[in-house]
Amino acid sequence: MLMPSRTKYRKVRKGRIHGGSATSMTELAYGHYGLISKDSQRISSRQIEAARQAMTRYIKRGGQIWIRVFPHIPVSLKPLGTKMGSGKGNPEFFVAKVKPGTVIFEMDGVSEDIAREAIRLAGHKLPLNSGFIMKDEQ
């Protein structure tokens, strides 16, 4: 799973995903096909890994896949049965905040119909609406 090797602060506040659509990472940089988000959402490192595995298995380890998002933000949870108060919980997992229009995955080296199906399968593993984009459509 993806996680930062070290962070400046161990715990961060939840915050919100402000603004409309994304301004950076909106175009394909490496591959010919991509998975683009249509919602704003937090994506955990487990969800990113599940989507990557779904794509890799469908294309039978042919072609190449790039992951364009990285989970930097720690999410803390309190243990079950803990009463209110007693401070903030310990960091449990890491997430990436994604805005609409962000390219999450890129793919190259496979035909369009294989890439379209692999990206569709990967989109089902993510907690947001996603779409398929090509280099020609930009």
Secondary structure, DSSP 8 states (H G I E B T S, - for coil): ----S--S-S--------SSS-SSS-S-SS-SEEEEESS-EEEEHHHHHHHHHHHHHHTTT-SEEEE-----EEEEE--TT--S-S---EEEEEEEEE-TT-EEEEEESS-HHHHHHHHHHHHTTSSS-EEEEEGGG-
